[in-house]
Amino acid sequence: MIIIESQAVAPFHKNGFVVACPRTREAVLIDPGDEVDGLLEFIEQEDLRVLHILLTHAHIDHITGVGPAKRALNVPVHLHTDDLFLYDRAVEQAERFGLRMDSAPPPIDHFYTAGESITFGDFEARPHHTPGHCPGGVCLEVARTAERGLDLFVGDTLFAGSIGRTDLPGGDHATLIGVIRSVLFPFGDEARVYPGHGPDTTIGRERKTNPFLQAV
């Protein structure tokens, strides 16, 4: 069984994740934000070896912990190129929320490419472009190598009972609804969804009950 650790702290209560292979103890760190210290403690306690920092998108609450994580782990940071304009304005984003970032996050080491797989132990993370909440949003499908993924780390694309906001720069409501239906729904009702905020859910639950996704 794959290891998944989720933590969230104030002020954003944004979910950050450690996902690890139980056999090899190799792992990835997803969306390190203000909860990064707790995630790094978990990594140390569980004797995990993180190979990659994977970002679902570059809104400020999802990237405040990238700097500390990079310094602690010294591994590549991954992002979709369409969100680089947000990442490069992290200090500016923080100021909009009345927050302060002492320095800009470290440079991106790798931009996701279509069809790639990022391996850690017996598992791999496969990025799927899911714009709408922001231009460079991705869903990370995590699965055993060569198997279909049932664990989806979706950032702020889809929530339990809701969807991501689209009133921020680069957001588009019609695009967001479209990618949820065309990219996320095909994973099937049993697929587990790990959102950027709030509790876990499933594709089936959201397809059947999410008020934003009901057919008109």
N, C-alpha and C positions, 0 to 999 in steps of 0.2 A: 504494500500500500504506500503510495506516494506521501511524503511529508509535506504538509502545508501549515505554515504558521502565519497568522494575520494579527496585526496590531494597529491601533488607532488612538490618537491623543488629540486634545484641544490644540488650537482653536478650530481646526477644520474637520476633525474626526474622520480623517481620510485613511482608508485601509492601505497599509503596506504589507507586502508578502515575502516570505522566504519559502521557496519550493525546492525540495531536495529528493534525491534518490536514496532510499534507505540502504541499498547495498553498498554503494561507493561513497556515500556521504557528500557527493558533489551536488551543488545547488546553484540556483539563480536568485537574485534579489530583485523584486518587482516594485517599482514606484516608491523608492525610499523618500519619505517626507519627514515631518516633525517627530515621527515615531522611530526614527532610524536608530537611536541609541538602544532601544528595547530589542529591535531586530538584530543588531550587532551582538547584543548579549546572548540572544537565543542561538545565533550562529556559533558563538564561542562555547556555550554550554553543551550544545549538541555535537560539537566537534565536526562542523560542516566546512566544506571548502567551496566557497562561492566562486564561480567561473565568470559570471556576467551580471551586470546591472541592466535590467530591461525596463524601459519606460513605455507606458501605454500612450502617453501624450505629455505635453510640456506645460500644463497649467501649474501655477506656483505651488499649490498644495501637494503636487505629485513629484516635485523636484527639490524641495528644500533640503532633503537629506542626501542628495547626490554627492555633494562635496565631502562630507564626513565619511560616506560609504566608500568613495573612491580612495580617500586617504587611508582608510583602514584596510581595504581589500586589494587595492591596486589591480583592478580588473576592468575590462572595456565597458563603456557606457553605450547603450544602443537606443536609437530614436528614429522615428520616421522623418525624412528630410522636410516634409511639408510643415512640421512643427518647429523647425529650427528658429524661425523668426520669434516665436514665443520663448523658446529656451534662451535665446540671446538677450531677451529683455526681462530676464528673471528679476533683477533688482527693481526694475520699473514696475513689474507686476506686483511685487511685494508692497511697494509704496502705495499702490492703489487700494490695498487692503489695510493700510495704516501700519504695515509691518516693516521690518528692516532686515535686509540681508547684508551681512558684512562684506561679502564678495560674490562675484558671479560664479555660477557652477562651473566645474571643469569642462573642457571641450568634449564634444561628442566624438567617440572613437569609431563608431560604425553606424551607418544608416541601413535600416532594414531593406531587404530586396525581396521581390515577389518570389514565393516558392522556397525560400531558404528555411533551414532547420538549424536551431541553436542547441547543441547537444550538451547534456550534463548527466553523466552516468548512463543509466539505462533509459533515460527519458530525453525528450527534445521539446523545445518551444518553437512553435511555428507562428510567425506574425501574419495577421490578416488586416489589410487596410480597412478601417471603419471610420471614415470622416463623418462630419455632421455636428458633433459637439465641438470639434476643432478640425482643421484641415488634415493634421497628421495623426489622428487617433488610430490606434491599432487594438485588435483583440489578440491575445496570446493564447493559442491552443496548445495545451500541454498534454503529452501522451507518451507512452512507451514507444521506443523507436519502431517505426513501420506500422504502428497501430493507429486507429482512429482516436482522436482526442475527445474526452468527455469532461475535461476541466478547462474552463474558459475564463481568462482574466481580462475583463472587458473595459477597465478604466471607468470613465464616466459616460460610456455609451448607453448602458442599460442598468437599471436598478431594480430592486424588488418593488414592484408596483409603480415604477416611474421610469423616466428616461433622462438623459443628460440635458442640461440647459443649452439653448442655442442662441442666446442673446449676447454672447461674448465674441470677440473678433474671430472671424472665420467660421462661425457657427451657421448651420442651415438646417431648419427643422425637417424639410422634405428629404434632404439627403440622409439625415439621421434615421428617420423612419425607414427609408429605403434600405440602408445597410443592415439594420436590425433584421429586417425580413429576408434580405437576399444573402447575407453573410452569416448571421448568427442562427436564425431559425433552421437552416439546413443541417446543423449539427445534431438535431433531433431533440425530442422532449426530455430525454434522460440526461442531457448534458448539464453539468453543474456550472453555475455562473457565479463568479467572484467579482463583485462590483468594487468601484473605487470608494464608495460610501455605503454604509448600511449593511444589512445581513445578506448572506448568500441566498441564492435562489436557483431555479432551474429554467431551462428554455420552455419546457412544457407549462410550468406555472405562469410564466410571463405571457406566453402565447395565448393562454386561455383566459387570464384574468387581468392583465395589465391594461388599464383604461386607455392608455395612449396608443395601444396596438390593436384595438378591436376594429374590425372592418366596419366601414361606414355604411 
